Amino acid sequence: MSGEYDSKDEVPELYVLKNEALVLYVGISTRNIWERWFGGFGSHLVRNYYGEWFSTSDAGRAVLENMPASKDWMVEL
């Protein structure tokens, strides 16, 4: 069932995407956070065959639409 995990699995990590004091996204993952965002099967930012970034998530699209300013956004664990 979605949202559940086995206690023997990794403990979920909570993370926050912020632009200074403004919280833009709160996420939770049992995977490595970098992999969650940028990895081969990432859910937020992925490169296509031509090396272009795209996203199917609202958070990823916000990052792309606000480039290059979003490069200064923070991910807090």
CNS distance restraints for C-alpha pairs under 8 A (distance, minus, plus):
assign (resid   5 and name CA) (resid   9 and name CA) 6.84 0.50 0.50
assign (resid   7 and name CA) (resid  11 and name CA) 7.53 0.50 0.50
assign (resid   9 and name CA) (resid  30 and name CA) 7.96 0.50 0.50
assign (resid  10 and name CA) (resid  30 and name CA) 5.70 0.50 0.50
assign (resid  10 and name CA) (resid  31 and name CA) 7.84 0.50 0.50
assign (resid  11 and name CA) (resid  30 and name CA) 6.04 0.50 0.50
assign (resid  12 and name CA) (resid  28 and name CA) 6.21 0.50 0.50
assign (resid  12 and name CA) (resid  29 and name CA) 5.13 0.50 0.50
assign (resid  12 and name CA) (resid  30 and name CA) 4.23 0.50 0.50
assign (resid  12 and name CA) (resid  31 and name CA) 7.64 0.50 0.50
assign (resid  13 and name CA) (resid  28 and name CA) 5.41 0.50 0.50
assign (resid  13 and name CA) (resid  29 and name CA) 5.35 0.50 0.50
assign (resid  13 and name CA) (resid  30 and name CA) 6.14 0.50 0.50
assign (resid  13 and name CA) (resid  77 and name CA) 7.09 0.50 0.50
assign (resid  14 and name CA) (resid  26 and name CA) 7.35 0.50 0.50
assign (resid  14 and name CA) (resid  27 and name CA) 5.81 0.50 0.50
assign (resid  14 and name CA) (resid  28 and name CA) 4.39 0.50 0.50
assign (resid  14 and name CA) (resid  29 and name CA) 6.70 0.50 0.50
assign (resid  14 and name CA) (resid  77 and name CA) 6.04 0.50 0.50
assign (resid  15 and name CA) (resid  26 and name CA) 5.87 0.50 0.50
assign (resid  15 and name CA) (resid  27 and name CA) 5.29 0.50 0.50
assign (resid  15 and name CA) (resid  28 and name CA) 6.11 0.50 0.50
assign (resid  15 and name CA) (resid  75 and name CA) 6.57 0.50 0.50
assign (resid  15 and name CA) (resid  76 and name CA) 5.48 0.50 0.50
assign (resid  15 and name CA) (resid  77 and name CA) 4.45 0.50 0.50
assign (resid  16 and name CA) (resid  23 and name CA) 6.93 0.50 0.50
assign (resid  16 and name CA) (resid  24 and name CA) 7.55 0.50 0.50
assign (resid  16 and name CA) (resid  25 and name CA) 5.75 0.50 0.50
assign (resid  16 and name CA) (resid  26 and name CA) 4.54 0.50 0.50
assign (resid  16 and name CA) (resid  27 and name CA) 6.33 0.50 0.50
assign (resid  16 and name CA) (resid  74 and name CA) 7.90 0.50 0.50
assign (resid  16 and name CA) (resid  75 and name CA) 5.49 0.50 0.50
assign (resid  16 and name CA) (resid  76 and name CA) 5.17 0.50 0.50
assign (resid  16 and name CA) (resid  77 and name CA) 6.61 0.50 0.50
assign (resid  17 and name CA) (resid  23 and name CA) 6.14 0.50 0.50
assign (resid  17 and name CA) (resid  24 and name CA) 5.50 0.50 0.50
assign (resid  17 and name CA) (resid  25 and name CA) 5.03 0.50 0.50
assign (resid  17 and name CA) (resid  26 and name CA) 6.41 0.50 0.50
assign (resid  17 and name CA) (resid  73 and name CA) 6.90 0.50 0.50
assign (resid  17 and name CA) (resid  74 and name CA) 5.71 0.50 0.50
assign (resid  17 and name CA) (resid  75 and name CA) 4.56 0.50 0.50
assign (resid  17 and name CA) (resid  76 and name CA) 6.59 0.50 0.50
assign (resid  18 and name CA) (resid  22 and name CA) 5.55 0.50 0.50
assign (resid  18 and name CA) (resid  23 and name CA) 4.53 0.50 0.50
assign (resid  18 and name CA) (resid  24 and name CA) 5.37 0.50 0.50
assign (resid  18 and name CA) (resid  25 and name CA) 7.14 0.50 0.50
assign (resid  18 and name CA) (resid  73 and name CA) 5.62 0.50 0.50
assign (resid  18 and name CA) (resid  74 and name CA) 5.19 0.50 0.50
assign (resid  18 and name CA) (resid  75 and name CA) 6.41 0.50 0.50
assign (resid  18 and name CA) (resid  76 and name CA) 7.81 0.50 0.50
assign (resid  19 and name CA) (resid  23 and name CA) 6.54 0.50 0.50
assign (resid  19 and name CA) (resid  24 and name CA) 6.96 0.50 0.50
assign (resid  19 and name CA) (resid  70 and name CA) 7.66 0.50 0.50
assign (resid  19 and name CA) (resid  72 and name CA) 7.50 0.50 0.50
assign (resid  19 and name CA) (resid  73 and name CA) 4.81 0.50 0.50
assign (resid  19 and name CA) (resid  74 and name CA) 6.50 0.50 0.50
assign (resid  20 and name CA) (resid  73 and name CA) 7.04 0.50 0.50
assign (resid  20 and name CA) (resid  74 and name CA) 7.56 0.50 0.50
assign (resid  24 and name CA) (resid  59 and name CA) 7.54 0.50 0.50
assign (resid  25 and name CA) (resid  59 and name CA) 6.47 0.50 0.50
assign (resid  29 and name CA) (resid  33 and name CA) 6.90 0.50 0.50
assign (resid  29 and name CA) (resid  36 and name CA) 7.49 0.50 0.50
assign (resid  31 and name CA) (resid  35 and name CA) 6.93 0.50 0.50
assign (resid  31 and name CA) (resid  36 and name CA) 6.37 0.50 0.50
assign (resid  32 and name CA) (resid  36 and name CA) 6.18 0.50 0.50
assign (resid  33 and name CA) (resid  37 and name CA) 6.39 0.50 0.50
assign (resid  34 and name CA) (resid  38 and name CA) 5.82 0.50 0.50
assign (resid  34 and name CA) (resid  39 and name CA) 6.72 0.50 0.50
assign (resid  35 and name CA) (resid  39 and name CA) 3.99 0.50 0.50
assign (resid  35 and name CA) (resid  40 and name CA) 7.36 0.50 0.50
assign (resid  35 and name CA) (resid  41 and name CA) 7.61 0.50 0.50
assign (resid  35 and name CA) (resid  42 and name CA) 5.93 0.50 0.50
assign (resid  36 and name CA) (resid  41 and name CA) 7.55 0.50 0.50
assign (resid  36 and name CA) (resid  42 and name CA) 4.72 0.50 0.50
assign (resid  36 and name CA) (resid  43 and name CA) 6.02 0.50 0.50
assign (resid  36 and name CA) (resid  44 and name CA) 7.08 0.50 0.50
assign (resid  37 and name CA) (resid  42 and name CA) 5.06 0.50 0.50
assign (resid  37 and name CA) (resid  43 and name CA) 5.96 0.50 0.50
assign (resid  37 and name CA) (resid  44 and name CA) 4.87 0.50 0.50
assign (resid  37 and name CA) (resid  45 and name CA) 5.52 0.50 0.50
assign (resid  37 and name CA) (resid  46 and name CA) 7.83 0.50 0.50
assign (resid  38 and name CA) (resid  42 and name CA) 5.17 0.50 0.50
assign (resid  38 and name CA) (resid  43 and name CA) 7.71 0.50 0.50
assign (resid  38 and name CA) (resid  44 and name CA) 6.94 0.50 0.50
assign (resid  38 and name CA) (resid  45 and name CA) 5.31 0.50 0.50
assign (resid  38 and name CA) (resid  46 and name CA) 5.93 0.50 0.50
assign (resid  39 and name CA) (resid  46 and name CA) 7.29 0.50 0.50
assign (resid  40 and name CA) (resid  46 and name CA) 7.11 0.50 0.50
assign (resid  41 and name CA) (resid  46 and name CA) 7.64 0.50 0.50
assign (resid  42 and name CA) (resid  46 and name CA) 6.25 0.50 0.50
assign (resid  43 and name CA) (resid  55 and name CA) 7.38 0.50 0.50
assign (resid  43 and name CA) (resid  56 and name CA) 7.12 0.50 0.50
assign (resid  43 and name CA) (resid  57 and name CA) 6.89 0.50 0.50
assign (resid  44 and name CA) (resid  55 and name CA) 5.43 0.50 0.50
assign (resid  44 and name CA) (resid  56 and name CA) 6.54 0.50 0.50
assign (resid  44 and name CA) (resid  57 and name CA) 5.47 0.50 0.50
assign (resid  44 and name CA) (resid  59 and name CA) 6.73 0.50 0.50
assign (resid  44 and name CA) (resid  60 and name CA) 4.60 0.50 0.50
assign (resid  44 and name CA) (resid  61 and name CA) 7.86 0.50 0.50
assign (resid  45 and name CA) (resid  53 and name CA) 6.44 0.50 0.50
assign (resid  45 and name CA) (resid  54 and name CA) 5.87 0.50 0.50
assign (resid  45 and name CA) (resid  55 and name CA) 4.97 0.50 0.50
assign (resid  45 and name CA) (resid  56 and name CA) 7.88 0.50 0.50
assign (resid  45 and name CA) (resid  60 and name CA) 5.53 0.50 0.50
assign (resid  46 and name CA) (resid  53 and name CA) 5.56 0.50 0.50
assign (resid  46 and name CA) (resid  54 and name CA) 5.57 0.50 0.50
assign (resid  46 and name CA) (resid  55 and name CA) 6.20 0.50 0.50
assign (resid  47 and name CA) (resid  51 and name CA) 5.20 0.50 0.50
assign (resid  47 and name CA) (resid  52 and name CA) 5.18 0.50 0.50
assign (resid  47 and name CA) (resid  53 and name CA) 4.42 0.50 0.50
assign (resid  47 and name CA) (resid  54 and name CA) 6.21 0.50 0.50
assign (resid  48 and name CA) (resid  52 and name CA) 5.47 0.50 0.50
assign (resid  48 and name CA) (resid  53 and name CA) 6.44 0.50 0.50
assign (resid  48 and name CA) (resid  54 and name CA) 7.17 0.50 0.50
assign (resid  53 and name CA) (resid  64 and name CA) 7.70 0.50 0.50
assign (resid  54 and name CA) (resid  60 and name CA) 7.73 0.50 0.50
assign (resid  54 and name CA) (resid  61 and name CA) 7.35 0.50 0.50
assign (resid  54 and name CA) (resid  64 and name CA) 7.58 0.50 0.50
assign (resid  55 and name CA) (resid  60 and name CA) 5.27 0.50 0.50
assign (resid  55 and name CA) (resid  61 and name CA) 5.60 0.50 0.50
assign (resid  56 and name CA) (resid  60 and name CA) 7.08 0.50 0.50
assign (resid  56 and name CA) (resid  61 and name CA) 7.18 0.50 0.50
assign (resid  57 and name CA) (resid  61 and name CA) 6.21 0.50 0.50
assign (resid  58 and name CA) (resid  62 and name CA) 6.15 0.50 0.50
assign (resid  59 and name CA) (resid  63 and name CA) 6.41 0.50 0.50
assign (resid  60 and name CA) (resid  64 and name CA) 6.34 0.50 0.50
assign (resid  61 and name CA) (resid  65 and name CA) 5.96 0.50 0.50
assign (resid  62 and name CA) (resid  66 and name CA) 6.10 0.50 0.50
assign (resid  63 and name CA) (resid  67 and name CA) 6.41 0.50 0.50
assign (resid  63 and name CA) (resid  70 and name CA) 5.54 0.50 0.50
assign (resid  63 and name CA) (resid  71 and name CA) 7.98 0.50 0.50
assign (resid  64 and name CA) (resid  70 and name CA) 7.62 0.50 0.50
assign (resid  66 and name CA) (resid  70 and name CA) 5.40 0.50 0.50
assign (resid  67 and name CA) (resid  71 and name CA) 6.69 0.50 0.50
assign (resid  69 and name CA) (resid  73 and name CA) 7.56 0.50 0.50
